[in-house]
């Protein structure tokens, strides 16, 4: 198999149990699907992002001035 279309066709032809097995194995086959690895690349990226840094600084200053203005998140809050 040499093209994405051929691979897609082969995947679609798999039995449901085999497709499920493949879905579970994909992060090990395609490491770029591993969310933790992606976050580590983002964290390690040393490129300057002045707008993001300025936003972080602004939020930190607001927190320092009035922490009560930031409500605490609880498990059910993020849906």
C-alpha positions in Angstrom: 0.0 0.0 0.0 1.5 3.3 -1.0 -1.3 5.9 -1.0 -3.5 7.2 1.7 -6.6 6.2 -0.4 -5.4 2.6 -0.4 -4.8 2.6 3.3 -8.2 4.1 4.0 -9.8 1.5 1.8 -8.0 -1.3 3.6 -9.0 0.1 7.0 -12.7 0.3 5.9 -12.5 -3.3 4.7 -11.4 -4.5 8.2 -13.8 -6.4 10.4 -15.2 -4.2 13.3 -13.1 -5.9 15.9 -9.9 -5.3 13.8 -10.9 -1.7 13.3 -11.3 -1.2 17.0 -7.9 -2.9 17.6 -6.3 -0.5 15.0 -8.0 2.5 16.7 -6.4 1.5 20.0 -3.0 0.9 18.4 -2.9 4.1 16.4 -1.2 6.3 19.0 1.7 3.8 19.1 1.8 3.6 15.3 1.5 7.4 14.8 3.2 9.0 17.8 2.0 12.4 16.7 -1.5 11.4 17.9 -0.2 11.1 21.4 -1.6 14.3 23.2 1.1 14.2 25.9 3.8 14.2 23.3 2.2 17.2 21.5 2.0 19.2 24.8 5.6 18.4 25.5 6.6 19.8 22.1 4.5 22.9 22.7 6.1 23.4 26.2 9.6 22.9 24.8 9.1 25.3 21.9 11.3 28.3 22.6 9.9 30.6 19.9 8.9 34.0 21.2 5.2 34.6 21.4 4.9 38.2 22.6 1.1 38.5 22.4 0.6 35.3 24.5 3.3 36.4 27.0 1.5 39.8 27.3 -1.8 38.1 27.9 -0.3 35.9 30.5 1.3 38.9 32.2 -2.0 40.7 32.2 -3.9 37.8 33.7 -1.2 37.4 36.4 -1.4 41.1 37.3 -5.2 40.9 37.5 -4.9 37.8 39.8 -2.4 39.6 42.0 -4.6 42.6 42.3 -7.9 40.7 42.9 -7.7 36.9 43.3 -11.4 36.9 44.4 -12.4 37.9 40.9 -11.3 34.5 39.6 -13.8 31.8 40.6 -12.5 28.3 41.4 -13.3 25.7 38.8 -14.7 22.4 39.9 -14.8 19.0 38.1 -18.3 19.5 36.6 -17.6 23.1 35.4 -15.7 22.1 32.3 -18.2 20.4 29.9 
